[in-house]
Amino acid sequence: MILSYVCTAKLMRTSTREWQPCAVEGEAIPDAATVRFGFGMSWVEGQLPIGASCSVAAFGLDPTPGIRKVCECLPDSNGNSFMDRNDFSVKWSRCAAEGENCQCSTAIRFGAGLRWNAVDAKQVRAAVTRADPDADQNEPVACEAESFGGGDPAPGSKKECWCEQSHAPLPQEKVAIVMLSRHPPDVNSWLKYHLNYMKVDHIFMEVEDTPAFDTIWNSLPSDIQQKVTVTKAPPTGTATDSRPRDDYETLQARQVKAMQLARDNARRLGIQWLIHIDDDELLYTPLQRPIGQILGSMPDGFDQAYIPNVEAVYPSAEIKSCFTETHQANVNRYKFVSYANGKAAVRLANPVLFPAGPHQWRTTGNLEPNSIHLDQEPFGAPMMVVHYESCPFSRWEDKFWELGNTPPEKVSKIPFPFYKDSINTMQHCRPSKGGKPAFVALRTDKRARCNEASLRKFWENHKSIKNPKLARADYMTINIPWSQILGLGQ
């Protein structure tokens, strides 16, 4: 078959219709359409017939050499989307536009583009039955935010619903997490979430400078303790200063060392996948599927899966329980205050893998293993890292005071303005010994910066819903059933 198409170097077509993911590189286009091929800010565009390949060969040039690409298609003039998609061994069919009804008896996903929420149709009908015992259990589900817990996964976008079709039992592979922990904000919730809810098989946890950890550990149930390997690191400070020496730079070296040790121990335990995240991060799956199922469905030939990250946005500086009280995340990486390159899951069957920093792994010769980018999947990432950075407010104070040993020439090289400003602020403040205010100025002319009201305003303008830079479209709802996870209710 001869393909005819017109390629243009457009970034975005001027239209009220929106581009929608329709294939990843190497897959077939599901319908004849206007298609763009690329990733990020670089695309080529063409008219392709049904069954054409999402590939360099189909478009005649490569807009992003060395990066795995995706295809996005424009709906037809009536706004009709593409009716079937495969997503990690599961087939989905479009069942309704927002405001319509979806007839579905399995899982339903609600959203647009790369941002989705999901719910089991049986749970929705059960809730309806509790409210109205005479309700018909065969009634369709309304394709609207209220059916999905009230959260809007893609504010400002016209959304739709897709119904999960029947599929064979999904494979389940063993997954471990490695973490370097220092004054963890809520290790109890963190462990219960990953081990009991996300079904992670094991945690390798290296603990630094946390005198209260033994008390925390002894409060955990035995079934949690049995799945966690704890290593106590030697003190990182000095006799006169408890803060780590030059902590911003040395932290990554300590993380890499912990990752190497966990890699070897995980292999001995028969673990197939290893992921490094921090104690202020959660692995989140919008479909609420176990992590082992997602990685077990990974196409053969990929040894590394890049997991995108989003940043939690807090209600205010009064927040106490960062995980359970936060329901919004910023998905606009250009407005993150911290890193935007995600984390990676690595397949341990590859014998020559080593960590190249906390975000990725490499093979012999410092080469990247065959890798897949999860944010390029048809419905967006089936798994992401939610970063609860600098929370609660008191942890932000402690964190950046401890980073205060970083010398000015190294502070200037930090790529995150929020980090630089926070370190510079805390280098002029010190913890008080008599209670409030929590920090006092080392120099009289910096007194205004160190009072608690000023510090809280600084924090809220970067980390909370008061951040003036965040727009409605930047937000994504986080749906985690914390009452169920923590055993507070059914």
C-alpha positions as CSV (number, residue, x, y, z in Angstrom):
1,M,0.0,0.0,0.0
2,I,1.3,3.4,-1.0
3,L,0.9,6.1,1.7
4,S,0.2,9.6,0.6
5,Y,0.6,12.4,3.1
6,V,1.7,16.0,3.6
7,C,4.3,16.7,6.3
8,T,4.6,20.1,7.9
9,A,6.7,21.3,10.8
10,K,3.8,22.6,12.9
11,L,3.8,22.7,16.6
12,M,-0.1,22.8,17.0
13,R,-2.9,23.0,14.5
14,T,-5.1,26.1,14.9
15,S,-8.4,24.5,15.6
16,T,-11.0,24.1,18.3
17,R,-10.3,20.3,18.1
18,E,-7.6,18.9,20.4
19,W,-4.9,16.5,19.6
20,Q,-5.5,13.1,21.2
21,P,-2.9,10.2,21.7
22,C,-3.7,7.4,19.2
23,A,-0.5,5.3,19.0
24,V,3.0,5.0,20.3
25,E,5.9,4.6,17.9
26,G,5.7,1.3,16.1
27,E,2.0,0.8,16.5
28,A,-0.7,1.2,13.8
29,I,-2.9,4.2,13.5
30,P,-6.4,3.2,14.5
31,D,-8.3,5.3,11.9
32,A,-7.7,7.5,8.9
33,A,-6.8,10.8,10.3
34,T,-4.7,13.9,10.5
35,V,-1.7,12.7,12.6
36,R,1.3,14.3,14.2
37,F,4.4,12.4,15.1
38,G,7.0,13.4,17.7
39,F,7.2,14.3,21.4
40,G,7.3,17.4,23.6
41,M,7.7,20.5,21.4
42,S,8.8,18.9,18.2
43,W,6.3,17.3,15.7
44,V,5.7,16.6,12.0
45,E,2.2,16.3,10.6
46,G,0.5,14.3,7.9
47,Q,-2.6,12.6,6.6
48,L,-2.4,8.9,7.2
49,P,-4.8,6.0,6.3
50,I,-6.0,3.5,8.8
51,G,-3.4,0.9,9.7
52,A,-0.4,3.2,8.7
53,S,2.6,2.9,11.0
54,C,3.4,5.4,13.7
55,S,7.0,5.6,12.6
56,V,9.7,7.7,11.0
57,A,9.2,5.7,7.8
58,A,5.6,6.9,7.5
59,F,6.5,10.6,7.9
60,G,9.8,10.7,6.2
61,L,11.8,12.4,8.9
62,D,12.6,12.1,12.6
63,P,11.5,15.2,14.6
64,T,13.2,14.1,17.9
65,P,16.2,11.7,17.1
66,G,17.1,9.4,20.0
67,I,13.7,9.8,21.8
68,R,10.8,7.4,21.6
69,K,7.9,9.2,19.9
70,V,4.1,9.0,19.9
71,C,1.4,9.8,17.4
72,E,-1.5,12.1,18.2
73,C,-4.6,12.4,16.0
74,L,-7.2,15.0,15.4
75,P,-10.9,13.9,15.8
76,D,-13.1,14.4,12.9
77,S,-15.1,17.6,12.3
78,N,-17.9,16.2,14.5
79,G,-15.5,15.8,17.4
80,N,-15.6,12.0,17.3
81,S,-12.6,10.4,19.0
82,F,-11.0,7.1,18.1
83,M,-13.2,4.3,19.4
84,D,-10.7,1.6,20.6
85,R,-7.3,1.8,22.3
86,N,-5.0,-0.8,23.8
87,D,-3.3,0.2,27.1
88,F,-0.8,-2.3,28.6
89,S,-2.6,-5.5,27.6
90,V,-6.1,-4.0,28.2
91,K,-8.5,-2.9,25.5
92,W,-10.7,0.1,26.0
93,S,-13.7,1.3,24.0
94,R,-15.1,4.9,24.0
95,C,-18.6,4.8,25.5
96,A,-19.6,8.4,26.1
97,A,-18.8,12.1,25.8
98,E,-18.9,14.2,29.0
99,G,-22.5,14.7,30.0
100,E,-23.7,11.6,28.3
101,N,-24.2,8.1,29.8
102,C,-21.8,5.2,29.6
103,Q,-23.1,1.6,29.5
104,C,-20.3,-0.3,31.1
105,S,-20.1,-3.1,33.7
106,T,-16.3,-3.0,34.2
107,A,-13.9,-0.2,34.9
108,I,-14.6,3.2,33.4
109,R,-12.0,6.0,32.8
110,F,-13.0,9.6,32.6
111,G,-10.7,12.4,31.2
112,A,-9.0,13.8,28.2
113,G,-5.7,13.6,26.5
114,L,-3.1,12.3,28.9
115,R,-5.1,12.9,32.1
116,W,-7.7,10.4,33.5
117,N,-9.5,9.2,36.6
118,A,-11.0,5.8,36.8
119,V,-13.7,3.9,38.8
120,D,-15.2,0.5,38.9
121,A,-18.7,0.7,37.5
122,K,-19.9,-1.7,40.2
123,Q,-18.8,0.8,42.9
124,V,-20.7,3.6,41.3
125,R,-23.9,1.5,41.1
126,A,-23.4,0.3,44.7
127,A,-23.2,4.0,45.8
128,V,-26.4,4.7,43.9
129,T,-28.1,1.7,45.5
130,R,-27.2,2.9,49.0
131,A,-28.8,6.3,48.1
132,D,-31.8,4.7,46.3
133,P,-32.5,1.0,47.1
134,D,-34.9,0.8,44.2
135,A,-32.4,2.0,41.6
136,D,-31.9,-0.2,38.5
137,Q,-28.4,-1.8,38.6
138,N,-28.4,-2.0,34.8
139,E,-28.6,1.8,34.5
140,P,-25.7,3.4,32.7
141,V,-23.1,5.5,34.5
142,A,-23.1,9.3,34.0
143,C,-19.9,10.5,32.3
144,E,-19.3,13.3,34.7
145,A,-16.9,14.2,37.5
146,E,-19.4,13.3,40.2
147,S,-19.3,9.6,39.2
148,F,-15.5,9.6,39.7
149,G,-15.4,11.1,43.2
150,G,-16.0,14.7,42.0
151,G,-12.4,15.2,40.8
152,D,-11.7,16.8,37.5
153,P,-8.6,15.2,35.9
154,A,-8.3,17.7,33.1
155,P,-9.8,21.1,34.1
156,G,-10.9,23.2,31.1
157,S,-10.9,20.3,28.7
158,K,-13.9,18.5,27.1
159,K,-13.7,15.0,28.6
160,E,-15.0,11.6,27.6
161,C,-15.5,8.1,29.1
162,W,-14.0,4.8,28.0
163,C,-15.1,1.3,29.1
164,E,-12.6,-1.5,29.9
165,Q,-13.2,-4.6,27.8
166,S,-12.6,-8.2,28.8
167,H,-9.0,-9.3,29.0
168,A,-6.9,-12.2,30.2
169,P,-5.6,-12.1,33.8
170,L,-2.9,-9.4,34.0
171,P,0.6,-10.6,34.9
172,Q,1.9,-9.7,38.3
173,E,5.6,-9.3,38.8
174,K,7.6,-8.6,42.0
175,V,8.5,-5.0,42.6
176,A,10.8,-3.4,45.3
177,I,11.4,0.2,46.2
178,V,14.7,1.6,47.4
179,M,14.7,4.8,49.5
180,L,17.2,6.9,51.4
181,S,15.2,8.4,54.3
182,R,16.0,11.3,56.6
183,H,13.3,12.6,59.1
184,P,10.5,11.0,57.1
185,P,7.3,13.1,57.3
186,D,4.8,10.1,57.6
187,V,6.6,6.8,57.1
188,N,3.6,4.9,58.5
189,S,1.2,6.0,55.8
190,W,4.0,5.8,53.2
191,L,4.7,2.1,54.0
192,K,1.0,1.1,54.3
193,Y,0.2,2.8,51.0
194,H,3.0,1.1,49.0
195,L,3.0,-2.4,50.6
196,N,-0.7,-2.9,51.3
197,Y,-2.4,-0.9,48.6
198,M,0.0,-0.7,45.7
199,K,1.2,-4.3,46.5
200,V,4.9,-3.6,46.4
201,D,6.7,-6.7,47.5
202,H,9.6,-5.2,49.4
203,I,11.1,-1.9,50.6
204,F,14.9,-1.3,51.0
205,M,15.1,1.7,53.4
206,E,18.4,3.4,54.4
207,V,17.8,5.7,57.4
208,E,19.9,8.8,58.1
209,D,20.1,11.0,61.2
210,T,16.6,10.1,62.5
211,P,16.7,9.4,66.3
212,A,13.0,9.0,66.4
213,F,13.0,6.2,63.8
214,D,13.1,3.3,66.4
215,T,9.9,4.6,68.0
216,I,8.3,4.8,64.6
217,W,9.5,1.3,63.6
218,N,8.3,-0.3,66.8
219,S,4.8,1.1,66.2
220,L,4.5,-0.6,62.8
221,P,2.6,-4.0,62.5
222,S,4.7,-7.1,62.0
223,D,3.4,-7.8,58.5
224,I,4.8,-4.4,57.4
225,Q,8.1,-4.9,59.2
226,Q,8.6,-8.3,57.5
227,K,8.6,-6.6,54.0
228,V,11.1,-3.8,54.9
229,T,14.9,-4.1,55.1
230,V,16.2,-1.2,57.2
231,T,19.8,0.0,57.1
232,K,21.1,2.6,59.5
233,A,23.6,5.0,58.0
234,P,26.3,6.6,60.1
235,P,25.8,10.3,61.1
236,T,26.4,12.8,58.3
237,G,27.1,15.8,60.4
238,T,29.9,16.8,62.8
239,A,30.3,17.2,66.6
240,T,29.5,20.9,66.3
241,D,27.0,20.9,63.5
242,S,24.4,18.2,63.0
243,R,23.7,19.2,59.4
244,P,25.3,17.1,56.6
245,R,28.4,18.5,55.1
246,D,27.6,20.1,51.7
247,D,24.4,18.1,51.6
248,Y,22.9,19.1,48.3
249,E,25.8,17.6,46.3
250,T,26.6,14.6,48.5
251,L,23.0,13.5,48.8
252,Q,23.0,12.0,45.3
253,A,26.1,10.0,45.9
254,R,24.5,8.5,49.0
255,Q,21.4,7.7,47.0
256,V,23.4,5.9,44.3
257,K,25.1,3.8,46.9
258,A,21.8,2.7,48.4
259,M,20.5,1.9,45.0
260,Q,23.5,-0.3,44.2
261,L,23.0,-2.3,47.5
262,A,19.3,-2.7,46.9
263,R,19.8,-3.9,43.3
264,D,22.0,-6.8,44.6
265,N,19.7,-7.7,47.5
266,A,16.6,-7.5,45.4
267,R,18.0,-10.0,42.9
268,R,18.7,-12.4,45.7
269,L,15.0,-12.1,46.8
270,G,13.7,-12.9,43.3
271,I,12.5,-9.3,42.7
272,Q,12.0,-8.4,39.0
273,W,11.7,-4.6,39.2
274,L,13.4,-2.0,41.3
275,I,12.3,1.7,41.7
276,H,14.1,4.5,43.6
277,I,11.8,7.1,45.1
278,D,12.0,9.3,48.2
279,D,10.1,9.3,51.5
280,D,8.1,12.3,50.3
281,E,7.0,10.6,47.1
282,L,4.2,8.2,46.3
283,L,3.9,5.9,43.3
284,Y,0.4,6.7,42.0
285,T,-1.7,4.8,39.5
286,P,-4.8,6.6,38.2
287,L,-6.5,3.2,37.6
288,Q,-5.7,2.1,41.1
289,R,-3.9,-1.0,39.7
290,P,-1.1,-2.7,41.6
291,I,2.3,-1.6,40.4
292,G,3.4,-5.2,39.8
293,Q,0.5,-5.5,37.2
294,I,1.6,-2.4,35.3
295,L,5.2,-3.4,35.2
296,G,4.3,-7.1,34.5
297,S,2.4,-5.9,31.4
298,M,5.5,-4.0,30.1
299,P,6.3,-5.0,26.5
300,D,9.2,-7.4,26.2
301,G,12.6,-5.9,25.3
302,F,12.4,-2.9,27.6
303,D,14.6,-2.9,30.7
304,Q,13.7,0.5,32.0
305,A,10.5,2.4,32.4
306,Y,10.6,6.2,32.9
307,I,7.9,7.2,35.4
308,P,6.8,10.9,35.1
309,N,6.4,13.0,38.2
310,V,3.9,15.6,39.3
311,E,4.0,18.0,42.2
312,A,1.5,18.0,45.1
313,V,-0.2,21.3,45.7
314,Y,-1.2,21.9,49.3
315,P,-4.3,23.7,50.7
316,S,-2.3,26.0,53.0
317,A,0.7,26.2,55.4
318,E,-1.5,24.7,58.1
319,I,-1.4,21.3,56.5
320,K,-0.3,18.5,58.9
321,S,-0.7,15.2,57.1
322,C,0.7,15.9,53.6
323,F,-0.4,12.6,52.0
324,T,-3.9,12.4,53.3
325,E,-4.9,16.1,53.2
326,T,-3.7,16.8,49.7
327,H,-5.9,16.2,46.7
328,Q,-4.4,18.3,44.0
329,A,-1.2,18.1,41.9
330,N,0.5,20.4,39.4
331,V,1.1,18.5,36.2
332,N,2.8,21.5,34.3
333,R,6.5,20.6,34.5
334,Y,7.4,24.1,33.4
335,K,6.0,25.4,36.8
336,F,7.6,22.7,39.1
337,V,9.7,24.0,41.9
338,S,11.8,20.8,41.9
339,Y,12.9,18.2,39.3
340,A,10.8,17.4,36.3
341,N,12.5,14.3,34.9
342,G,10.7,11.6,36.9
343,K,12.1,8.4,38.2
344,A,12.7,5.0,36.6
345,A,11.7,1.4,37.2
346,V,14.5,-1.0,36.2
347,R,14.2,-4.7,35.2
348,L,16.7,-6.5,37.2
349,A,17.1,-9.4,34.7
350,N,19.7,-7.2,32.9
351,P,22.9,-8.2,34.8
352,V,25.0,-5.0,33.9
353,L,22.7,-2.3,35.1
354,F,24.0,0.4,37.5
355,P,22.4,3.7,38.8
356,A,23.3,6.9,37.0
357,G,22.0,9.1,39.7
358,P,18.6,8.8,41.4
359,H,16.5,9.2,38.2
360,Q,17.8,6.6,35.8
361,W,20.0,3.5,35.2
362,R,22.7,2.7,32.7
363,T,24.5,-0.4,31.2
364,T,28.1,-1.2,30.4
365,G,29.7,1.8,28.6
366,N,27.3,4.2,30.3
367,L,24.7,3.3,27.6
368,E,21.0,3.7,28.2
369,P,19.1,0.4,28.3
370,N,16.1,-0.1,26.0
371,S,13.6,2.3,27.8
372,I,9.9,3.1,27.6
373,H,8.4,6.5,28.6
374,L,5.2,5.9,30.4
375,D,3.8,9.4,29.7
376,Q,3.7,8.5,26.0
377,E,1.0,5.8,26.5
378,P,-2.4,6.2,24.8
379,F,-4.1,7.5,28.0
380,G,-1.1,9.1,29.5
381,A,1.0,7.5,32.2
382,P,-0.4,4.4,33.9
383,M,1.9,5.2,36.8
384,M,3.4,8.4,38.1
385,V,5.4,9.8,41.0
386,V,3.5,12.3,43.1
387,H,6.1,14.5,44.8
388,Y,5.0,15.9,48.2
389,E,8.0,18.2,48.2
390,S,8.8,20.4,51.3
391,C,5.7,19.4,53.3
392,P,4.7,20.1,55.9
393,F,5.9,23.7,56.4
394,S,8.1,22.7,59.3
395,R,9.8,20.1,57.2
396,W,10.6,22.8,54.6
397,E,12.2,24.8,57.4
398,D,14.3,21.9,58.6
399,K,15.2,20.7,55.1
400,F,16.7,24.0,53.9
401,W,18.3,24.8,57.1
402,E,20.1,21.5,56.9
403,L,21.1,22.3,53.3
404,G,22.6,25.6,54.5
405,N,26.1,24.1,54.5
406,T,26.1,24.2,50.7
407,P,28.7,26.9,49.7
408,P,27.5,29.9,47.6
409,E,29.3,28.8,44.4
410,K,27.4,25.5,44.5
411,V,24.1,27.1,45.4
412,S,24.4,29.3,42.3
413,K,24.5,26.1,40.2
414,I,21.3,24.6,41.6
415,P,18.7,24.5,38.7
416,F,15.7,25.2,40.9
417,P,15.0,28.9,41.9
418,F,12.8,27.8,44.8
419,Y,15.7,25.7,46.2
420,K,18.2,28.5,45.8
421,D,15.9,31.0,47.4
422,S,15.1,28.6,50.3
423,I,18.7,27.9,51.0
424,N,19.7,31.5,50.8
425,T,16.9,32.4,53.2
426,M,17.9,29.7,55.7
427,Q,21.5,30.6,55.6
428,H,20.5,33.9,57.3
429,C,18.3,32.1,59.9
430,R,18.9,29.6,62.6
431,P,16.5,27.6,64.8
432,S,15.6,29.4,68.0
433,K,16.1,27.7,71.4
434,G,13.0,29.1,73.1
435,G,10.1,28.2,70.9
436,K,8.3,30.7,68.7
437,P,9.4,32.2,66.4
438,A,10.8,29.0,65.0
439,F,13.7,30.7,63.3
440,V,15.6,33.9,64.2
441,A,17.9,36.0,62.1
442,L,21.7,35.7,62.3
443,R,21.9,39.3,61.1
444,T,19.7,42.2,62.1
445,D,19.0,43.3,58.6
446,K,17.6,39.8,57.7
447,R,15.2,39.8,60.6
448,A,12.1,40.3,58.4
449,R,12.9,37.3,56.3
450,C,13.2,35.0,59.3
451,N,10.0,35.7,61.1
452,E,7.4,33.0,60.8
453,A,4.8,35.0,58.9
454,S,7.3,35.9,56.2
455,L,8.5,32.3,55.9
456,R,4.9,31.0,55.7
457,K,4.0,33.5,53.0
458,F,7.1,32.5,51.0
459,W,6.2,28.8,51.3
460,E,2.5,29.2,50.4
461,N,3.4,31.3,47.3
462,H,5.4,28.4,46.0
463,K,3.8,25.2,47.4
464,S,0.1,25.9,48.0
465,I,-3.1,26.7,46.0
466,K,-2.1,30.4,46.7
467,N,0.7,30.0,44.1
468,P,-0.1,32.9,41.7
469,K,1.7,31.1,38.8
470,L,-0.6,28.1,38.7
471,A,-3.6,28.1,36.4
472,R,-6.7,25.9,36.5
473,A,-5.4,23.8,33.6
474,D,-2.3,22.9,35.6
475,Y,-4.2,20.9,38.2
476,M,-4.9,17.2,38.4
477,T,-7.0,15.6,41.1
478,I,-5.3,12.9,43.2
479,N,-7.8,10.1,44.2
480,I,-6.4,7.9,47.0
481,P,-8.7,6.1,49.4
482,W,-6.8,6.9,52.6
483,S,-9.5,5.8,54.9
484,Q,-9.4,2.3,53.4
485,I,-5.6,2.3,53.4
486,L,-5.1,3.4,57.0
487,G,-8.0,1.2,58.3
488,L,-10.1,4.2,59.4
489,G,-13.2,3.0,57.7
490,Q,-14.7,1.0,54.8
